[in-house]
Structures are given as C-alpha cells and as structure tokens.
Amino acid sequence: FPSHDIERSLRFNSADSAYLNRTPASAGNQKTWTWSGWVKLGLLSVNQYGMFSSRDGTTGNRLTIGLQSDNTLIVYGNNGSVDTIAVFTQQVFRDPSAWYHIVIALDTTQATASNRCKVYVNGSQVTSFSTATYPTQNADLAINQASEHNIGKYALTGNFVDGYMTEINFINGQALTPSSFGETNAQTGVWQPKAYSGSYGTNGFYLNFSDNSNTTAATLGKDYSGNGNNWTPNNFALS
C-alpha cells in the first residue's frame, strides 16, 4: 500500500481556462531548483505547455514545462531573443488512464551540459531526446524570477493544461532525484508517492489541493510547505 496517500487532485479544464498564478516577492535561485508533480492527462495531441511556467513581461524571459501536440514532454526557455533551454523527449505520453510522476531537476552550475537539466518520469531518468539544448553554465533561467508564475497555462500564449495535477512540490535551491518524492512499492513494483521531508527554500511550495472549501489562495491554492507561498486559483469551480 502507498506510504503516502494523496487525498485530492485539482482538475484543470482547458475549456474554462483554469490555472493558478503567483508572483514571488523577490527572485529566488534561478540556477538550481526541482519541480515534482503527478499529472493525469485529459486531452491528447494538443499543446499543453503550462504545467509550470514563468515569463517576464518586460524582457520576455520565459521558461515552461509541458507537453507538445506530439505528446512529448518539453522543458523550454527563451530570454526574449534566443533559446536558453530546449529539452524535448522522444518518449511520448498518451495514456489518459495513467498518473505520470514528472520531475524536472535544473542545476546550471554543473560542468557537464547534460547534467544541467534532468528529466524523470515515474522514477526513471529520461535520456533520449529529440532536441537537447542545455543551458549555458551558471545561467539564470526564468523560473524563480520575480515575475508571474503559472500552473496550468503557458505564461506567453495560454496553451492551457487539460487534466489533473496533484502533489506538486517545488524546491528552491536543490536539484533532487525522484526518490525524494516517490518510491517503488515492494509488492507491486509500481512507482508511488512518498511524502517529501526536506527543505523547500524561500520560494519553494507544496500544493496538494486538500482544502476544497473554497476557490481561494488560502484554500484551494494553499501552500503546505510552511512558506505561505499560496497560489491564486482562476476559473475553477467546486461543483
């Protein structure tokens, strides 16, 4: 049985333009971070760039984690003029009945380019990419800048996510592996959630969507990391 039961998930209905937003009070570590989330797809074969994204409206500096219309997973960034990162999987994700555990670990301080962005799905590292443009060493990318961040939509063009997400952890300042968030069930061999027990860093957050008493930042968008980095829900309904 799972050592960490997930009570609820949040449904993102693209037809409703449903998303979460938050703007950090100050920039965090833009070189090193980890995003972990459990995702269940609603629509396939459409651009859903906005699992997690940020864009500076002045400079155009942006980064997003999401899915392309060919059902591949991408980590893409641009500073307004040139691409800062473009990592696109060859593997496709098109099982609407499955929960995918996705972990993106960024660390641009690494000397080896391929170590600067690591992609994991269901506990295993993805190593085969159709495109693999890694950040320059020690680059500050758009996530953790003091600009609006979104979950559920791409900060530049929309491209809303359609499906479910839950157990979203963002760790500011550490590049972690999936073992911090999940484990293999010894009896079934299935990858399953595990409660994260480490630190989050200033801009880190943990969303489990367990309070569905209202659609406010203090309920549905509440951060359970202890940091109080709540997210504002947009276009969600309780019924």
SULHU-V503548 format. One line per field, one symbol per residue. phi: phi as a letter, one per 20 degrees, with the letter a starting at -180 (. if undefined). psi: psi as a letter, one per 40 degrees, with the letter a starting at -180 (. if undefined). A space follows every 10 residues. Layout:
# SULHU-V503548
phi=???
psi=???
This chain:
# SULHU-V503548
phi=.febfefbcd edeffelead cbdgfbfdfe ecacdcbdcc eeddmcfcfd gbbbbefeen fbbbdadefe meecccbbeo ccfeabdcfe fdcbdfeeed edcdddbfff fegfeebddc clndfecdcf cbdefffmfe effnfecfdc cobffecnlf fcqccbledc deocdddfff cbbeffedme fcfcffdeed mgefbcdcle ddfaddfecf efedfnemef defcmdcee
psi=ihehhhdiih hhhddefhii iihidiiahe dhihhhihhh idiifihgef dhiihhedde hiiihaiiee fihihhiiee dihdighhid iihfheeihh hhhhhhgeei dhdeeehhhi hfeihhehid hghiiiheih adheifihii heihedecgi ihaiiifhhh hheihiidee eiihhddeeh hiiihheaid ideiihhefd gfeifidecd ehheeeefgi ihihfiid.
